[in-house]
């Protein structure tokens, strides 16, 4: 693994594993392209997931004149957003502990509140479009129960909860720990040591994003285009030939000149921003969708779960109409197996050990009494796939104008045009990407982001240089990998 964390993550592969969420594809967006690429655009956005969608929406709402083109290497929402676990879930007590140790109380509190704001922001957005979108995208609040399967994890969780409630007195009682008989009688965890109980959100992200993009095209088609199967193969800056549109984005279908280029490609970002290699690192994650057993007590899709083991965890959500269970995770081997997922940017091959674990974990966690037998005529495993996450070396996203002197192999931007980024969500895009994208759009438009975006998320030359020095210091692959864990 010597070069795995610092290698070029490349463009998305052409033959990804088939995600359950993306079937059937959106009929208006499948293969969508203009007959010819526009010659110039005010803004070119790379990527078409939740970050891109949020950014484009805010740009269109914030300006009546800007022209925008979205370049997507494959199909709309075919990357991380269309491959995740469908949860809008911030485990606030764990996140507060992680960020408090890294950044201190004040910063940790702001980051947690930023994450927690996402469910309400997403639900409000979807409702503003139509009741039909709310139904199709299945944005909903769900009960969540996290089974804790080791005594040490339970002791740790109690400490995290105590510290969290001291720091957030307004949220006291929002999460609580269940122990004893109630674990098996109410939550159906016969072997758990305890469970963290609370609420979170869920959605069908692919439907949500594709429906919003389709709506935006119908409303703003004169200044918005989406070009699928059109990867950006190169980016250059040339002020001399056309100072009003200094960026030249080369694609297999020709070139576009732009004022601004926005990198919203998560695990693939460092392909075009080489200074981020080793700082933003792709990570492969395994997901599956399964039929519940004959005695499974939950129905209706208002429940999600997590399973905390000593060296890892799984996460699951039940869908409202089919009662299918979407479950992901399976990374249980600890440090020794992390080199099999970190640095992996291709989503064309599954993580077989993780898939094996996920295929068998549900009957074990819930027990034979609560699971029963397989339903006749239905396979347990209806589908499985992988998605590519993106971890940052300092554990928080990078949002803002790219400091060219530290990151790019080309001339930097100025007030007439620049490159921008929002990436590095660490597998928690659904509680980071929407408001990060919104903040990015406001920065591009020269408007006040306000106090919502945590300061630690903002990209700067100082932050980048510090992290590049850290990559050099972590010269041994094992030390570099441990820095992400």
N, C-alpha and C positions, 0 to 999 in steps of 0.2 A: 504493500500500500504506500510506498514512499511518495508518490506524486498524486495520490488520489484526491487529496483535499485542495491542492493548488492547481490542478489541471484545468484546462478549458472545458466548461460544462457543455459546450456546443449548442447547436440549435436543437429543438425537439425532434425526436425520431419520427419517422414517417409511419411506423406500424405499431402504435401503442396497444397495450392490452385493452380489452373492451370494458368500459365502465358501465355499470348498471344504470347510472344516472342519465347517461347520454343516449339512451334508447327509449323511444325513437328520437332521431335528431329533429331539431326545430325546422319545420318545412320552409319557412321564409329565409332562413339563414344558411341552410346547407349549401356549401359550395359558392356562397355569394361573392361576387366580384363585379367591379365596374368593367365595362367593355374595354376601357383603357385606363391605366393609372392616371390620376390627376397630375399635372405637371408641377404644381406648387400647392402647398398647404401651409396654413399658419402653424398647425400642430400635427405631428405624427406620433401616434401612440403604439408602442410595441406590446402585443399581448391583448387578450380579450376575455380575461377572467374578471373577478369581482373588483380588483383594483382598477383595471382599465374602465370597467363599466361605471364605477363610482366617479372616477376622474372625468370621463367624458360627460356624464350627466351634469356634474358641477360646472364644467367648462361651458356647456350649452346654456345652462341656466344663468351663468354669470356673465355671458357676453352674447350680444346679438349678431356679432359679425365674424367671429373666429371660424375658420374652416378647419375640419378635423378629419383625418384618416386613421383608421385602426388597421394595423398590419398584423395578421395572424398566420403563423407558420403552418397551422393545420386547420381545423374547423373551429368555429366560435366556441369558447369555453371548453376546449378539449384538454386543457392542462389541469393544474392543481385544483382549481375551483370546481371543475366538473368531475373530480376524482376523489373528493374528500369524504369524510364520514357523515356529513350532513348535520353537524352539531354547531350551534352558536353558543358555545359553552366556555365560560371563564370560571375555572376553579380558583376563586379569589383567595381563599386562605392559603393555598400553595403558592400562588403567584406573588402574594404579598411577602411571604417569607423569602422567596427567591430574590425578588427585586430589593427588598430591604437589606439583605446581606450584601448585595452588589452595589446599590446606589444610596442607601439610607432611607429613612422613613418617609420623608416628604415626597421624594421622587417615586417611591414604591406606591404610595397612596394615589398619586396622580395617574400612574400607569394602570393600576387596578380599576380605578373609576373610568378611565378611558376604555378599557376592555369591556367593562360592564355596561357601558353606554351603547354597545353595538346592537344588542337585541332590539331595544326600543327604537333605535335609529332605522334598522332594517325593516322592522314591522311597520313603522310609520311610512317609510318610503313605499313599500309594497301596497299598503292600503291606499296611498295617494294615487296609484295608477288605476286599480280597479279591484272590485271584489273577486273577479275571475282570477286575477293574478294571485291574490291571496290564497285562493283555493288550490290553484294549480301548483304554486310554489310550496305549499304546505308549511308556510312560516307559522310557527305556533310555539307557545310555551309548553314545556314538558316538566314532569317530575323527574328528578334524577336521584339515583341511589348508587353510591360507590362502595362496593364490597371491599373491605380491607382484609387481606388474607394472611397477614403475619402479625404477630404480637408487637414487633418493633415498629411496623408501619402504623399500627393503631396508637401506640404511645406517641409517635411523632405527630400524628394527625391531631391528637388532643392538644399538644403544645401549639401547633400551628393555629388551631381554632381559637385557643385562648389569646394568643398574641394578636390575631386578626380582630377579635371583638374588642380588645383594648384600643386598637388603632382606629376602628370603625364603629363607634358606639351606635351610630344610626343604622347599622346593619345587624345588630345583635339579634340572634334568632333566625336569621335568613338561612343559615346552615346549622345543622346539629348532628351529633353522633349518636347513633342507635346501637345498643348492645343488648345481650340477653335474648330472651324468648322471642321478642318482637322481630329479631333478625329473620327467623324462619317463618313465623306466623304471618307477618305483614309484608315483609320484603322478599321472602322465599329464598334466603341465603342460608342453607343449613350448615355450611362449614365455615362461614366468615367469622372473623374475630370481632368485627364491628362494621359499621357502614356510615358514611358521610351522606346526609340527606339534604336535599335542597331543590332548587328549580334551575332550569336552563332553557335554551331555545333550540329548535330544530328547523330544518328547511330542506327543500329539494333545490340545491344551489343552481344546477344547470338550467332548470326551467325558469328560475327567477331571473338569472342573468340574460338568458337568450330572449325571454319575453320583453325585458326592459330594453335591450338593444333593438329588437324589432320595432317596439313602440317609438323609440328615438329616431329610427330611420324613417318611419312613416311621418313623423312630425318635422324632422329637420333634414330630410334627405337632400336638400339643396346645398347643405354645408357639412354633412356627415357622410362618410362612406366607410364600409368595412370590406377589407380585401382578405378573404381566406386563402389558404394554400399559397401565401405570398410572404415567405420569410424575408427578413432584412438580412441580406448576406454580407453587407458592409455599410459602414457609416463614415462619411468624410465631412470635413468642414472646409469650405472654400468661399471666403468672403469676396475675393477679387472678381469672380465672374458674375455673382449676383448677391450683393450685400444684403438685400432684403430677405433673401431665403438662403442663408449660408450653409445649411446642411444638405448633403446629398445622400439619400438612402437608396442603396442599390438592392434590387430584388431580381429574381429570375424573370419577372415580367417587365423589367425596366426600372427607371429611376424616378424618385420623387424628390423635389427640393422642399425644404421646410424651414420655418423659423425656429421651432422648438421640437426636440425629440424627447419623448417620455418613455422611460424604461419601466415597464410593468410586467416583467416576465419572471419574477420570483427565482426559481432555481437555475434559470438560464441567464440571469442578468449579467454575470461576470463574463459571458461570452463576448459581449460588446463593450464591457467595462473591465478591461484586464487587470486593473489595479485592485479589484475586489476579489481576485482569486485567492483563496485561503481565508478570506474574511466572510464572504457570503458563500456558503457551501451547500450544494444540493444534497438531499437525503431521500431515499426511497422508502415509502410506506405501503404496507399491505392492507387491503380492505376486502371484505366479502359481503354477500347478501345471502341470508339463510332462511329456510322455512322453520318455524317453531315446531316443537314436538307436540304430541297429541294432548298433553295435559298442561301445556304452558298457560299460566294463569292470567297473562296480560293480553289485552286486546285494545284496539282503538288508537294506538300511536301517540299516547300522551305520556310515554315513559322512556327514559334513557338510563343507561347504566355505565359504570366504570368498574374495572376489576383491578385492584392494586395488589401486585405481587411484590416479593422482596426486591426483585431486580427488573421491574417493568410494570406496564399496565396495558389493559385493553379498554376499548370504549365501544359502546353500542347504542343504537336507537331503533325503536320499532316504528314502522311506517303506518300511517293512519288507516289506509283503505285495505291494503293487502295483509297487514300484520307481519310482513317480512321484517327480519332483523338485519340491519346493517351493522357489521362489527369489524373493527380494525385494530391494529396493534401487532401483537405477537412477537415483540422484541424483548425476549426474556433472558437472553444469555449473558447480559451484562456487557462489560467493556470488550470482552473477547470477540463478540460478534458484531460490534458496531462498524468495523471496517467493511462489512458486507452491505451496509446501507448508506453510510456517509460517503459523500463524493460521487454517488451514483446519480446521474442525471437522465438516464434513459428509462422510460416507462414501458418498455417492450417485453420485459421478462419479470415474472413474479418471484417473490421471496419465498421459496418453497418451505423452509422450516417455519416461517411465520404463518404461511397458509395452512400447514398441517396443524399447528397449534389452534388457529382460529376455527378450523373445521371441527375440533373436538371440545372446545372449552365450555360452550354453553350448557350441555347436559351435565358436566361436572360441577360447574358453579351452582346451578339451580337444583341439581340432584334428581334422581329418577322419579321421585314422588311428584315433583313440579314439572318435569320435562316429559315424562312418558316415553312413548315410542315414536319412531318416525311415522309420519302420516302416509298412508298407502298411496302410491302413485306420485309422491313428491320427493325429490331429492333434497337432502339437507342443504347442500351447497348449490344455490341457484346461480351464482356467478362470483367471480373474484377478479381483482385487478390491482394495479399499483398506481400510486401517484407520487409526484416529486415535490417535496417540501423544500424549504430553504432556511437554514440556520445561520445566524450571524454570530461572529466571534465574541461580541459583547452582549449577546442574548436579547437584543432589541432591534426592531426594524430600522431601516435607513430611509429617510424621507427628505426630499429637498433638491436643491440645485447641486449638480455634481461638481465638486472642486477639481477641475481638469488637471491642475498641476500635480495632483496626487494620484489620479486614477486613470486618466485617458492616454492613449497613444496618438492623440491628435490635438489640434489647437482647441483651447477652451472657449466657452461662450462669453457673451457680453449682454448688454441690455437689449440688443436687437434679436437675440436668439441664443438658446443654451440647451444643455441636456439636463434631464431631471430623472429622479428615481423614487420609487416606493417599492421596497422589497425586504425580505428577511424576516418573515413572520414566525419562523420556528415551528411550523405545524399548527399555528393558531391563527390562521388567516381570517376565519369568520369572526373573530373578536379583535381584529386589527385592520384588515384591509379596507373595509368600507370607509371608515373615517380617516384613514391615512390617505386614501385616494382623494377624498374630498378636500383634505388639507393641501395635498399636492396641487390640485387644480387652482386653489386660491393663491398659492404661491406663484404659479405660472402667470396668473392674471394680475399679479402685483397687489393682491388684497391681503388684509389682515387675517391671519389664521385664527386669531383669538387665543384663548388660554387652554383650549382643549388638548392640542397635540403635546404630548410630553416632550420636554426639552431633550431628554436622552435619545429620542427618535431622530432628531434633526442631524442630517449629515453635514460634516464640516471638514475642512482640510486638517484641522487639529485632530479630530476623532479618527479620520482615516490614517493619518501618519502614525498615530499611536497604535492602531490596530495592525498596520503593516509592520511596525517594529515588533509587535507581539508575535506575528507570524514568523518573522526571522528568528526571534528568540526560541520559539517552539520548533526548532529545526528538526527534532526527531518526530516521526509520524505519531508515535504513541502519545507524546506530550501534546501535540497539536490536537489529536482526537479527544483527549481527556478534557481539553479546554472547552469543548462543546457540551460536555455531559454534566 
